Amino acid sequence: MTKRVRVRYRRGVLELLGPLETLALEEGAELTVELSTTEPTPAVSDATAATAGAWEMLLDGEAFEQEIYAKRLHSNRPEVNL
């Protein structure tokens, strides 16, 4: 039997928004739960916004910026004589 119920996620717990009496569940019964959100998924054209922040913990942005500026100070190109 399949029954759809609405829930709210709050403080790490799913709270039922409707009764379960119509399922006639026995105490200790195990259920399979399928979750879906009502929030819209990002459009393919908005892929950049959808991945914003994904690299946040993988790179120290401030150190990376300082490294770039430090490398700009040193030139490994030969000097051009005109």
Backbone hydrogen bonds, N-H to C=O, Kabsch-Sander energy under -0.5 kcal/mol:
donor,donor_aa,acceptor,acceptor_aa,energy
5,V,3,K,-0.5
8,R,15,E,-2.3
10,R,8,R,-0.6
10,R,13,V,-2.7
13,V,10,R,-1.5
15,E,8,R,-3.3
15,E,13,V,-0.6
17,L,6,R,-3.0
23,L,20,L,-2.0
24,A,21,E,-1.1
29,A,26,E,-2.1
35,L,33,V,-0.5
46,D,43,A,-1.5
47,A,44,V,-1.2
50,A,46,D,-1.9
51,T,47,A,-1.4
52,A,49,A,-0.9
54,A,51,T,-2.2
56,E,53,G,-1.3
58,L,55,W,-1.4
59,L,55,W,-0.9
61,G,59,L,-1.1
64,F,60,D,-2.3
65,E,61,G,-2.3
66,Q,62,E,-2.2
67,E,63,A,-2.2
68,I,64,F,-2.0
69,Y,65,E,-2.2
70,A,66,Q,-2.2
71,K,67,E,-2.2
72,R,68,I,-1.3
73,L,69,Y,-0.8
73,L,70,A,-0.7
74,H,70,A,-0.6
74,H,71,K,-0.5
75,S,73,L,-0.5
81,N,79,E,-0.5
82,L,80,V,-0.6
